[in-house]
Amino acid sequence: MSNNHFIKTLLIYTVIASLLLSGCAGASTAQKGVNYIYTYAMKEPVKSDQLIFRDNYIYIQFNIDQSAISFQMQNLSGASMSIVWEKVSIGVNKRTFSVRNTGNFYSLGQEFSSSVVIPPLGYIRETIIPRENIYMEKGGWVEKDLFLTNDRGYPKVKKAIASFVGSEVTLSIPVKVGEIVVDYPFTFSVSKISALPARLLPPVKERPPVPKTPFIEAAMGSSVVPVVIAAGVLGVAIYLLSQKKTPAADL
């Protein structure tokens, strides 16, 4: 077999191996079972299916996805205001968590985000998540859902998901208005749980941009590593085989 033919054969096998590894990785990470979407209603301080609250100081509207709460808050007062982030908390079925917001959503530390001053008629958009419900794993960020959102094909899990109707999520937001701090406690209840049709993905989550990570860190534990190693080994073999050989008689 000539060197050129051998090199072409190795290249073909490299491509096939890469495709097979990628296909296997995709199949192994595919989520089985049915996905579910939770619908919430505000119970306190007012009843609102649109998750809207307004008083003399703020106008705020919420959106709750699988794992986080997003909101837009406008300053209706005549003074500057800010959120006291170190005292913000989320409660899920009576368990209370401190939070991360857009300023430290993907931070590896435990620091609290600095407060942004909101001038009169100004507004902010924020996304918050229980602090311990987001973490780095195998070079990527993982979010833990507030409640079960996939039944994994098990009837018992499906039944457990249905039982979450009526469950509560609470949110406490202390807001500093001028020189006073007004505490805003909100309570949301699960009003409906809907199964998503097959192959229909949940709505896109509102998230701050994910910070860039080094390629090696991002690839740790993923299917990228064996593909890169295999390609590298075969690349070295191809290079060595393609070099001009010195006949024994010339030594």
Contacts in CASP RR format, 6 or more apart in sequence:
PFRMAT RR
TARGET T0000
AUTHOR 0000-0000-0000
METHOD contacts of the structure
MODEL  1
MSNNHFIKTLLIYTVIASLLLSGCAGASTAQKGVNYIYTYAMKEPVKSDQ
LIFRDNYIYIQFNIDQSAISFQMQNLSGASMSIVWEKVSIGVNKRTFSVR
NTGNFYSLGQEFSSSVVIPPLGYIRETIIPRENIYMEKGGWVEKDLFLTN
DRGYPKVKKAIASFVGSEVTLSIPVKVGEIVVDYPFTFSVSKISALPARL
LPPVKERPPVPKTPFIEAAMGSSVVPVVIAAGVLGVAIYLLSQKKTPAAD
L
3 241 0 8 1.000
3 242 0 8 1.000
6 241 0 8 1.000
7 238 0 8 1.000
7 241 0 8 1.000
7 242 0 8 1.000
10 234 0 8 1.000
10 235 0 8 1.000
10 237 0 8 1.000
10 238 0 8 1.000
10 241 0 8 1.000
11 238 0 8 1.000
13 234 0 8 1.000
14 230 0 8 1.000
14 231 0 8 1.000
14 234 0 8 1.000
14 235 0 8 1.000
17 227 0 8 1.000
17 230 0 8 1.000
18 227 0 8 1.000
18 230 0 8 1.000
18 231 0 8 1.000
21 223 0 8 1.000
21 226 0 8 1.000
21 227 0 8 1.000
21 230 0 8 1.000
22 223 0 8 1.000
22 227 0 8 1.000
24 223 0 8 1.000
25 222 0 8 1.000
25 223 0 8 1.000
26 223 0 8 1.000
31 150 0 8 1.000
32 150 0 8 1.000
32 152 0 8 1.000
32 153 0 8 1.000
33 150 0 8 1.000
33 151 0 8 1.000
33 152 0 8 1.000
33 153 0 8 1.000
34 150 0 8 1.000
34 151 0 8 1.000
34 153 0 8 1.000
34 158 0 8 1.000
34 195 0 8 1.000
34 196 0 8 1.000
34 198 0 8 1.000
35 149 0 8 1.000
35 150 0 8 1.000
35 195 0 8 1.000
35 196 0 8 1.000
35 200 0 8 1.000
35 201 0 8 1.000
35 202 0 8 1.000
36 148 0 8 1.000
36 149 0 8 1.000
36 150 0 8 1.000
36 151 0 8 1.000
36 161 0 8 1.000
36 193 0 8 1.000
36 194 0 8 1.000
36 195 0 8 1.000
36 196 0 8 1.000
37 149 0 8 1.000
37 193 0 8 1.000
37 194 0 8 1.000
37 196 0 8 1.000
37 202 0 8 1.000
37 203 0 8 1.000
38 64 0 8 1.000
38 66 0 8 1.000
38 146 0 8 1.000
38 147 0 8 1.000
38 149 0 8 1.000
38 164 0 8 1.000
38 190 0 8 1.000
38 192 0 8 1.000
38 193 0 8 1.000
39 190 0 8 1.000
39 191 0 8 1.000
39 192 0 8 1.000
39 193 0 8 1.000
39 194 0 8 1.000
40 51 0 8 1.000
40 64 0 8 1.000
40 169 0 8 1.000
40 188 0 8 1.000
40 189 0 8 1.000
40 190 0 8 1.000
40 191 0 8 1.000
41 47 0 8 1.000
41 48 0 8 1.000
41 49 0 8 1.000
41 51 0 8 1.000
41 188 0 8 1.000
41 189 0 8 1.000
41 191 0 8 1.000
42 48 0 8 1.000
42 49 0 8 1.000
42 51 0 8 1.000
42 52 0 8 1.000
42 53 0 8 1.000
42 62 0 8 1.000
42 186 0 8 1.000
42 187 0 8 1.000
42 188 0 8 1.000
43 168 0 8 1.000
43 187 0 8 1.000
43 188 0 8 1.000
43 189 0 8 1.000
44 185 0 8 1.000
44 186 0 8 1.000
44 187 0 8 1.000
45 53 0 8 1.000
45 184 0 8 1.000
45 185 0 8 1.000
45 186 0 8 1.000
46 53 0 8 1.000
49 191 0 8 1.000
50 61 0 8 1.000
51 61 0 8 1.000
51 62 0 8 1.000
51 63 0 8 1.000
51 64 0 8 1.000
51 188 0 8 1.000
52 59 0 8 1.000
52 60 0 8 1.000
52 61 0 8 1.000
52 62 0 8 1.000
53 59 0 8 1.000
53 60 0 8 1.000
53 61 0 8 1.000
53 184 0 8 1.000
53 186 0 8 1.000
54 60 0 8 1.000
54 76 0 8 1.000
55 76 0 8 1.000
56 76 0 8 1.000
56 77 0 8 1.000
57 75 0 8 1.000
57 76 0 8 1.000
57 77 0 8 1.000
57 81 0 8 1.000
57 175 0 8 1.000
57 177 0 8 1.000
57 182 0 8 1.000
58 73 0 8 1.000
58 74 0 8 1.000
58 75 0 8 1.000
58 76 0 8 1.000
58 77 0 8 1.000
58 81 0 8 1.000
58 175 0 8 1.000
58 184 0 8 1.000
59 73 0 8 1.000
59 74 0 8 1.000
59 76 0 8 1.000
60 71 0 8 1.000
60 72 0 8 1.000
60 73 0 8 1.000
60 74 0 8 1.000
60 184 0 8 1.000
61 71 0 8 1.000
61 72 0 8 1.000
62 69 0 8 1.000
62 70 0 8 1.000
62 71 0 8 1.000
62 171 0 8 1.000
62 186 0 8 1.000
62 188 0 8 1.000
63 69 0 8 1.000
63 70 0 8 1.000
63 71 0 8 1.000
63 206 0 8 1.000
64 70 0 8 1.000
64 146 0 8 1.000
64 169 0 8 1.000
64 188 0 8 1.000
65 202 0 8 1.000
65 203 0 8 1.000
65 205 0 8 1.000
65 206 0 8 1.000
66 143 0 8 1.000
66 145 0 8 1.000
66 146 0 8 1.000
66 149 0 8 1.000
66 202 0 8 1.000
66 205 0 8 1.000
67 129 0 8 1.000
67 133 0 8 1.000
67 134 0 8 1.000
67 143 0 8 1.000
67 144 0 8 1.000
67 145 0 8 1.000
67 146 0 8 1.000
67 205 0 8 1.000
68 127 0 8 1.000
68 128 0 8 1.000
68 129 0 8 1.000
68 143 0 8 1.000
68 205 0 8 1.000
68 206 0 8 1.000
68 207 0 8 1.000
69 90 0 8 1.000
69 127 0 8 1.000
69 128 0 8 1.000
69 129 0 8 1.000
69 169 0 8 1.000
69 171 0 8 1.000
70 125 0 8 1.000
70 126 0 8 1.000
70 127 0 8 1.000
70 128 0 8 1.000
70 206 0 8 1.000
71 125 0 8 1.000
71 126 0 8 1.000
71 128 0 8 1.000
72 123 0 8 1.000
72 124 0 8 1.000
72 125 0 8 1.000
72 126 0 8 1.000
73 83 0 8 1.000
73 118 0 8 1.000
73 123 0 8 1.000
73 124 0 8 1.000
73 126 0 8 1.000
74 118 0 8 1.000
74 121 0 8 1.000
74 122 0 8 1.000
74 123 0 8 1.000
75 81 0 8 1.000
75 118 0 8 1.000
75 119 0 8 1.000
75 120 0 8 1.000
75 121 0 8 1.000
75 122 0 8 1.000
75 123 0 8 1.000
76 120 0 8 1.000
76 121 0 8 1.000
77 120 0 8 1.000
77 177 0 8 1.000
77 178 0 8 1.000
78 120 0 8 1.000
79 120 0 8 1.000
79 177 0 8 1.000
79 178 0 8 1.000
80 117 0 8 1.000
80 118 0 8 1.000
80 119 0 8 1.000
80 120 0 8 1.000
80 178 0 8 1.000
81 117 0 8 1.000
81 118 0 8 1.000
81 175 0 8 1.000
81 176 0 8 1.000
81 177 0 8 1.000
81 178 0 8 1.000
82 115 0 8 1.000
82 116 0 8 1.000
82 117 0 8 1.000
82 118 0 8 1.000
82 175 0 8 1.000
82 176 0 8 1.000
83 115 0 8 1.000
83 116 0 8 1.000
83 124 0 8 1.000
83 126 0 8 1.000
83 173 0 8 1.000
83 174 0 8 1.000
83 175 0 8 1.000
83 176 0 8 1.000
84 115 0 8 1.000
84 174 0 8 1.000
84 175 0 8 1.000
84 176 0 8 1.000
84 181 0 8 1.000
85 99 0 8 1.000
85 101 0 8 1.000
85 112 0 8 1.000
85 113 0 8 1.000
85 114 0 8 1.000
85 115 0 8 1.000
86 98 0 8 1.000
86 112 0 8 1.000
87 172 0 8 1.000
87 174 0 8 1.000
88 98 0 8 1.000
88 99 0 8 1.000
88 101 0 8 1.000
88 128 0 8 1.000
88 171 0 8 1.000
88 172 0 8 1.000
88 173 0 8 1.000
88 174 0 8 1.000
89 96 0 8 1.000
89 97 0 8 1.000
89 98 0 8 1.000
89 99 0 8 1.000
89 170 0 8 1.000
89 171 0 8 1.000
89 172 0 8 1.000
90 96 0 8 1.000
90 97 0 8 1.000
90 99 0 8 1.000
90 128 0 8 1.000
90 129 0 8 1.000
90 130 0 8 1.000
90 169 0 8 1.000
90 170 0 8 1.000
90 171 0 8 1.000
91 97 0 8 1.000
91 130 0 8 1.000
91 168 0 8 1.000
91 169 0 8 1.000
91 170 0 8 1.000
91 171 0 8 1.000
92 130 0 8 1.000
92 146 0 8 1.000
92 147 0 8 1.000
92 167 0 8 1.000
92 169 0 8 1.000
93 167 0 8 1.000
93 168 0 8 1.000
94 168 0 8 1.000
96 170 0 8 1.000
97 130 0 8 1.000
97 131 0 8 1.000
97 132 0 8 1.000
97 133 0 8 1.000
98 130 0 8 1.000
98 131 0 8 1.000
99 128 0 8 1.000
99 129 0 8 1.000
99 130 0 8 1.000
99 131 0 8 1.000
100 107 0 8 1.000
100 113 0 8 1.000
100 128 0 8 1.000
100 129 0 8 1.000
100 130 0 8 1.000
100 131 0 8 1.000
100 134 0 8 1.000
101 113 0 8 1.000
101 126 0 8 1.000
101 127 0 8 1.000
101 128 0 8 1.000
102 113 0 8 1.000
102 125 0 8 1.000
102 126 0 8 1.000
102 127 0 8 1.000
102 208 0 8 1.000
103 113 0 8 1.000
103 114 0 8 1.000
103 208 0 8 1.000
104 111 0 8 1.000
104 112 0 8 1.000
104 113 0 8 1.000
105 127 0 8 1.000
105 129 0 8 1.000
105 134 0 8 1.000
105 207 0 8 1.000
105 208 0 8 1.000
106 134 0 8 1.000
106 141 0 8 1.000
106 208 0 8 1.000
106 210 0 8 1.000
106 211 0 8 1.000
108 136 0 8 1.000
110 131 0 8 1.000
115 176 0 8 1.000
116 124 0 8 1.000
118 124 0 8 1.000
127 206 0 8 1.000
127 207 0 8 1.000
127 208 0 8 1.000
128 171 0 8 1.000
129 143 0 8 1.000
130 144 0 8 1.000
130 146 0 8 1.000
132 144 0 8 1.000
133 143 0 8 1.000
133 144 0 8 1.000
133 146 0 8 1.000
134 141 0 8 1.000
134 142 0 8 1.000
134 143 0 8 1.000
134 144 0 8 1.000
135 141 0 8 1.000
135 142 0 8 1.000
136 142 0 8 1.000
138 220 0 8 1.000
138 221 0 8 1.000
138 222 0 8 1.000
139 213 0 8 1.000
139 217 0 8 1.000
139 218 0 8 1.000
139 219 0 8 1.000
139 220 0 8 1.000
139 221 0 8 1.000
139 222 0 8 1.000
140 213 0 8 1.000
140 218 0 8 1.000
141 210 0 8 1.000
146 169 0 8 1.000
147 161 0 8 1.000
147 164 0 8 1.000
147 167 0 8 1.000
147 190 0 8 1.000
148 157 0 8 1.000
148 160 0 8 1.000
148 161 0 8 1.000
148 164 0 8 1.000
149 161 0 8 1.000
149 202 0 8 1.000
150 157 0 8 1.000
151 157 0 8 1.000
151 158 0 8 1.000
151 161 0 8 1.000
161 193 0 8 1.000
162 193 0 8 1.000
164 190 0 8 1.000
164 193 0 8 1.000
165 190 0 8 1.000
165 191 0 8 1.000
165 192 0 8 1.000
165 193 0 8 1.000
166 189 0 8 1.000
166 190 0 8 1.000
166 191 0 8 1.000
167 189 0 8 1.000
167 190 0 8 1.000
168 187 0 8 1.000
168 188 0 8 1.000
168 189 0 8 1.000
168 190 0 8 1.000
169 187 0 8 1.000
169 188 0 8 1.000
169 189 0 8 1.000
169 190 0 8 1.000
170 185 0 8 1.000
170 186 0 8 1.000
170 187 0 8 1.000
170 188 0 8 1.000
171 185 0 8 1.000
171 186 0 8 1.000
171 187 0 8 1.000
171 188 0 8 1.000
172 183 0 8 1.000
172 184 0 8 1.000
172 185 0 8 1.000
172 186 0 8 1.000
173 183 0 8 1.000
173 184 0 8 1.000
173 186 0 8 1.000
174 181 0 8 1.000
174 182 0 8 1.000
174 183 0 8 1.000
174 184 0 8 1.000
175 181 0 8 1.000
175 182 0 8 1.000
175 183 0 8 1.000
175 184 0 8 1.000
176 182 0 8 1.000
196 202 0 8 1.000
219 225 0 8 1.000
219 228 0 8 1.000
END
